[in-house]
Amino acid sequence: MTETSAASQPGQEVRPIDFSTFVLSLASSAQVHLGLVDNPVSGKKEKDLTLATQTIDVLGILEEKTKGNLNEDEEKLLTQLLYELRMICVEAKNAEGDK
């Protein structure tokens, strides 16, 4: 796929994919599933804690499998995102259990 064809909208800047971009993409997906941001397809906030947990687990696997191979910025990004997403997910699961 060329950079031009990868753009979903005319004039949209296409960033090259690197580890940080990949991690941020997964984190964005988790945020959608946690209901924190609008689903880009429906335009609505939708919560699916099963999918959120699965995406967070994928990030956890990446953290485990890349340990010692990331630069300082990549490691910090992944660690912080995982911490924040895990805390939000736990809070969301606890809130669902209170219903």
ZIDA-V922797 format. One record per pair of residues at least 12 apart in sequence whose C-alpha atoms are under 6 Angstrom apart, sorted by sequence separation. I is the first residue (numbers start at 1). J is the second residue. D is the distance in whole Angstrom. If there is no record, write none. Layout:
BEGIN
I	J	D
I	J	D
END
This chain:
BEGIN
35	47	4
34	47	5
33	47	5
33	48	5
34	52	6
33	52	5
30	52	5
30	55	6
END
